[in-house]
Amino acid sequence: MIRSVNVVGAVIENHNGQFLCALRSSKMSMPNLWEFPGGKIKEGEKPETALVREIVEELGCTVKVGELVASVEHQYPEIKVNLKTFKAIIENGQPKALEHSELRWVPKGELEKLNWAPADIPTVNKLKGS
Ligand SMILES: Nc1nc2c([nH]c(=O)n2[C@H]2C[C@H](O)[C@@H](COP(=O)(O)OP(=O)(O)OP(=O)(O)O)O2)c(=O)[nH]1
């Protein structure tokens, strides 16, 4: 059976034009790859609601979700990921790496130097060209 998951990721930009990048920990699936923080959408949940929930769980802060950046279907060897990334701004709190091994603010010109989860590349390319 083809396994597929619907996933949301947050593109969070700060006032210096840097983007919040998160390194998946060695305990997560796809370990040691950079991603946009977020996670799986639950059955019946709106993508925007899922993103707010996941950011509280992973970063301990609340965000306001904005426009869609990219919608990507990526087939990994064992799973198909449907990833939607959204712009988001922090409303309350400071992001903390509650589940990731590292958080890093990266200017857009340096985003492509990170070792990204492959499904994230179209989002990185859109930001680079924006
Ligand atoms: N969160 C997130 N996941 C991504 C991105 N790119 C990408 O390929 N993925 C993949 C990794 C995982 O296979 C899946 C998301 O799973 P996850 O482990 O982050 O989600 P979750 O927190 O809801 O998971 P769980 O621990 O509840 O099972 O999507 C991304 O930018 N953000």
The ligand as a Tripos MOL2 file, in Angstrom:
@<TRIPOS>MOLECULE
LIG
   32    34     1     0     0
SMALL
NO_CHARGES

@<TRIPOS>ATOM
      1 N1          7.4990   19.0560    9.5420 N.pl3     1 LIG1
      2 C1          8.0480   18.9010    8.3420 C.ar      1 LIG1
      3 N2          8.1170   17.6490    7.8270 N.ar      1 LIG1
      4 C2          8.6870   17.5270    6.6310 C.ar      1 LIG1
      5 C3          9.2030   18.6360    5.8980 C.ar      1 LIG1
      6 N3          9.7240   18.1790    4.7280 N.ar      1 LIG1
      7 C4          9.5450   16.8440    4.7080 C.ar      1 LIG1
      8 O1          9.8790   16.0800    3.8150 O.2       1 LIG1
      9 N4          8.9050   16.4320    5.8720 N.ar      1 LIG1
     10 C5          8.5030   15.0530    6.1680 C.3       1 LIG1
     11 C6          9.2260   14.4220    7.3290 C.3       1 LIG1
     12 C7          8.1910   13.4350    7.8650 C.3       1 LIG1
     13 O2          8.1890   12.2530    7.0660 O.3       1 LIG1
     14 C8          6.8820   14.1480    7.6080 C.3       1 LIG1
     15 C9          6.4170   14.9820    8.7800 C.3       1 LIG1
     16 O3          6.4850   14.2360    9.9310 O.3       1 LIG1
     17 P1          6.7940   14.8610   11.3670 P.3       1 LIG1
     18 O4          7.4290   13.7860   12.1410 O.co2     1 LIG1
     19 O5          7.4770   16.1830   11.2800 O.co2     1 LIG1
     20 O6          5.3250   15.1480   11.8290 O.3       1 LIG1
     21 P2          4.6780   14.9860   13.2520 P.3       1 LIG1
     22 O7          5.4430   15.8690   14.2110 O.co2     1 LIG1
     23 O8          3.2080   15.2300   13.0760 O.co2     1 LIG1
     24 O9          4.9820   13.4610   13.5160 O.3       1 LIG1
     25 P3          4.6630   12.4730   14.6780 P.3       1 LIG1
     26 O10         5.8740   12.5650   15.5680 O.co2     1 LIG1
     27 O11         3.3800   12.9200   15.3070 O.co2     1 LIG1
     28 O12         4.5810   11.1630   13.9440 O.co2     1 LIG1
     29 O13         7.1240   15.0180    6.5150 O.3       1 LIG1
     30 C10         9.1180   19.9340    6.4790 C.ar      1 LIG1
     31 O14         9.5380   20.9530    5.9230 O.2       1 LIG1
     32 N5          8.5260   20.0190    7.7020 N.ar      1 LIG1
@<TRIPOS>BOND
     1     1     2 1
     2     2     3 ar
     3     2    32 ar
     4     3     4 ar
     5     4     5 ar
     6     4     9 ar
     7     5     6 ar
     8     5    30 ar
     9     6     7 ar
    10     7     8 2
    11     7     9 ar
    12     9    10 1
    13    10    11 1
    14    10    29 1
    15    11    12 1
    16    12    13 1
    17    12    14 1
    18    14    15 1
    19    14    29 1
    20    15    16 1
    21    16    17 1
    22    17    18 2
    23    17    19 1
    24    17    20 1
    25    20    21 1
    26    21    22 2
    27    21    23 1
    28    21    24 1
    29    24    25 1
    30    25    26 2
    31    25    27 1
    32    25    28 1
    33    30    31 2
    34    30    32 ar
@<TRIPOS>SUBSTRUCTURE
     1 LIG1         1 GROUP 0 **** ****
